[in-house]
């Protein structure tokens, strides 16, 4: 599931992934302070999800970027297992990513 080269929605999807990087990093203090997640799991999962989204944003114009981008959506939702509010935040980003992707597919059809 990817968009063709030159689709204008690719830039929008890249920006969404960049915003996800920021939010996933900011989720680390939330995990530690609000939900008492130990330091190591909070950093490993938060930085891991952020790195995944960042690498996906950087490689979205190549075929490998698309599976990474979809995996970043799953990782964002999976952070909810450590801090429940990330189910909503990660789910919101995944829904936004999906809508942007579907709009990109509509553009391709025209």
C-alpha positions in Angstrom: 0.0 0.0 0.0 1.8 3.0 -1.3 1.2 6.1 -3.4 2.8 6.6 -6.8 5.8 8.9 -7.2 4.9 12.5 -7.5 1.7 12.3 -5.6 1.2 15.6 -3.7 -0.1 13.8 -0.6 3.3 12.2 0.0 4.5 15.4 1.4 1.5 15.6 3.7 2.1 12.1 4.9 5.7 12.9 5.6 4.7 15.9 7.7 2.3 13.7 9.7 5.2 11.2 10.4 7.4 14.1 11.5 4.7 15.3 13.9 4.5 11.7 15.2 8.2 11.8 16.0 7.7 14.9 18.2 4.6 13.4 19.9 6.3 10.0 20.5 9.3 11.7 22.1 7.0 13.8 24.3 5.2 10.7 25.3 8.3 9.5 27.2 7.9 12.0 30.1 4.2 11.3 30.2 4.8 7.6 30.5 7.3 8.2 33.3 5.4 10.9 35.3 1.8 10.0 34.7 1.8 6.3 34.4 4.9 5.4 36.4 6.5 3.4 33.6 10.1 2.6 34.5 12.7 4.7 32.8 14.2 2.1 30.5 11.0 0.8 28.9 9.7 4.3 28.5 12.8 5.5 26.7 13.2 2.3 24.5 9.7 2.3 23.3 9.3 6.0 22.9 12.6 6.5 21.1 12.0 3.3 19.1 8.6 4.5 17.9 10.0 8.0 17.2 13.0 6.6 15.2 10.7 4.4 13.2 8.5 7.3 12.3 11.5 9.5 11.5 13.1 6.9 9.3 9.8 6.3 7.6 9.4 10.1 6.9 12.9 10.2 5.4 12.4 7.2 3.2 8.8 7.7 2.2 9.7 8.4 -1.4 11.4 4.9 -1.7 9.5 1.6 -1.5 11.0 0.7 1.9 9.4 3.9 3.5 5.9 2.7 3.1 6.0 -0.4 5.2 8.0 1.6 7.8 5.3 4.3 7.8 2.5 1.8 8.4 4.6 0.1 11.1 5.0 3.5 12.7 1.2 3.8 12.9 1.1 0.4 14.7 3.9 1.4 17.0 2.1 4.6 18.0 -1.0 2.7 18.9 1.1 0.0 20.7 2.5 2.7 23.0 -1.0 2.6 24.5 0.0 -0.6 26.3 2.4 1.4 28.4 0.3 4.5 28.8 -3.4 4.3 27.9 -3.8 7.8 26.5 -1.5 6.8 23.6 -4.2 4.5 22.3 -6.2 7.7 21.6 -3.2 9.7 20.3 -1.7 6.9 18.3 -5.1 6.0 17.0 -5.7 9.6 16.0 -2.4 9.7 14.1 -3.2 6.4 12.4 -6.6 7.6 11.4 -5.2 10.8 10.0 -2.5 8.9 8.1 -5.2 6.6 6.7 -7.4 9.5 5.5 -4.5 11.3 3.9 -3.5 8.0 2.2 -7.0 7.5 0.9 -7.1 11.1 -0.4 -3.8 10.4 -2.2 -5.3 7.3 -3.8 -8.3 9.5 -5.0 -5.9 11.9 -6.5 -4.2 9.1 -8.4 -7.5 7.9 -9.8 -8.1 11.3 -11.4 
